[in-house]
């Protein structure tokens, strides 16, 4: 067995190769829509072969709400970031007493490309019209049940870029509060539990790791 040591982690190459080849010839044999009231929830039955030729069948539920984009606005001179605060029903029903979450600006693509989407969402939610956005990575956020890929962006902002008060679209009753917070305080809010949103934590840790702010 070959062992690779990197950054304090021991990785079994044999184990990784075994996992890669364990499932192959994956085929979806049945797909039923359970709900399409808002987005689409499907029950999917699929088959796969193990490396020894054994065939297995499994059934899983998959929620498709489309893909999305998120962005962290930062100001190098002030060492601040722009975040939002809004009510999230799923958080409320799962232990968040107030249901309020502090988050980075985000939205669904709605058939736009990721950059156009995040420019639109930034102006609608935060009131800032950013001129230069940079994509840093993309990630599956809950691959055990949700299909969504989230595209992550960062952009520098200044006071001159503020074109309105933000807050989201009134017709959609978003009721978004815009926050300007020192980046160090925002990072500390992760440890304190004041920031518990995954995409926001990832973005804050990225700008901290790369010393962007």
N, C-alpha and C positions, 0 to 999 in steps of 0.2 A: 504494500500500500504506500502510495506517495503522499507525503504531507508537505504542504506549502505554508510557510509562515510569513504573514504580512500584516503590519500594524497591530501585532498582538493577537491576531486571529489564526487559528489552525484550521486549514481547509483540507478535507479529504478529497483529492482529485478523483479517486475511485468512486466515492460516494456521489459526487457531482455528475460524473459520466453515467452512473447507474440511474440516477433520477432523470437525466435527460432522455435516456432511451427507454425508460420504464413504460411510457405511454406513447403509442404511435398509431397511425391509421385511424385517427379520431373522426367519427362520422355522426352527424346529427340525424337521428332516425324519426323523431317526432317533435313538433313544436306547437304548443297550444297557448293561445292568448287567454290569460286569466283576468286581465283588466287593461283597458285602454282609456280609462276615464280622464286621466291627466297625461301621464306618460304610459309606457307599455311594460306590463309585467307578463313574462312568459314562463311556462313550464316546459322544460326541454329535456328530452330523453336522448342520450348519446351512447355510442359504443366506442371502445378502444381496445387495442391489442397490447398485451404486455410483451416484453422482449422474448419470452418463452413461447409465444403464440397463443396464450390464453386470452379469450375474449371476455370482456366485462361490459355490463350495461349499468349506467347510473342515471338518476333523474335529479335535476336541480332547477330552482327558480332563478330567473335572471331579470333584472329591472333595467330597462333602457330608457334613460331620460336625455339622451344625446350627450355630446361632449361640451366642455366648457373652457373658460379661461379665467385666470386670476392675475392680479398685479399688485405689487407693493410700490407705492410712491415714496420717494425719499428726497430729502434736502440735505446736501452735503454740508453747506455752511451752517445751517441751524442744527444739523444732526437730529432731524425729526423724520417721522413717517406719518403717512395718512392712513388711518384705518376707519372702519365703520362699526356701528353698533345697531343691531336689529333683533327683533323677536324671531326665534326659530322654533316652530311647533315640535319637530322631532326631539330637539334638545329638552324642551319643556316636559314632554311625556316620558323622558328618560332621565329624570333626576335633577334637571336644571330648574330650580324653584321659580325663577323669574322668566326663564326662557330666552334671556338676552345673551347674545354672543358678540364678542369683539372680533372682527374679521378684516382681512384684506378684501378690497373690491373684487367682485367676481360676477360671472354671468354665463348663461348658456350661449353657445355659438349661434343657434337659430339659423343655420345654413350660411352664416358669414364665415370668412376665414378668421382664425384666432386673433390676428392683429386688429382687424377692423372691429371685431366684437369687443375686445378689451378697451379700445379707444372709446367706443360708444358707451360701454358700461362705466368707464372712469368718469366721463362727463356727467352721465345721468346720476350716478351714486355720489360722487365726491364734489362735482362742480368744477373740476380741473380739466382743462383741455391740453393734454400732454402732447409734445411734439416728437419725442423720440422714445420709442418703447423697445426693449430688448428681451427677446425670449431666452430663458436660461435653461429650461428643461420641460419635460412633460411626464406625467405619471398617472397610473391607474390609482384611484383613491380608495376604492373598496372592492377589489377584484373578486372577492368571494361571492358577491351577489349583484354588483352594479357594473354596467359596461363602461361607464364614463371614463374618458381620458381627459385630464385637466392640463391645459397649457399654461405654464408659469412665466410671467413677465415681471420686469422691474422697469422703472422710469424715474428720472429725476424731475422734480417739480419746483416751481418758484411761485411766489405770491402773484406774479404777473399772469400766470396761467389760469388763475381762477376766473371763470366766466359766469358762474352762477352759484347758488347755495347748495346744489346737489340734493341729496335726500331721496333719490329714486323717482319713479314715475307715479304721480298722484293717483292716476287711474288704476294702477295696480296695487295701491295701498301699501307701498313698501315701507314707508315711515322709517327711513334710514337716518341715523345720526352720524355726522362726520366728526372724526376725532383727529387732532394733530398732537402727536405724542413724541417725546424724546425717544430715540431708538433704544437707548440703554434701559429706559423705563419699560418700554414694550417688551424687551427681552426678559427683564425681571418679572414681568407679568405672566410669563409662561410658567416660571417656577412657583409663583404664588397661586396659580390656577385661575387668574383673571382672564387669561387668554387660553382657550382650550380647543380652538379650531385648528385642524390639522394643516390646511393649506397656509394659514397665517404663520403657524409655527415654522413650517418649512421655509417660507420666504424670509422671515426674520433671521433664522439661523443661517440662511444663505448669505445675506448681506453682512452678517457678523463674521462668518467664516472667511469671506473674501474681502473683508475690511472695506466695504463699499461706502459705508456711512461712518 
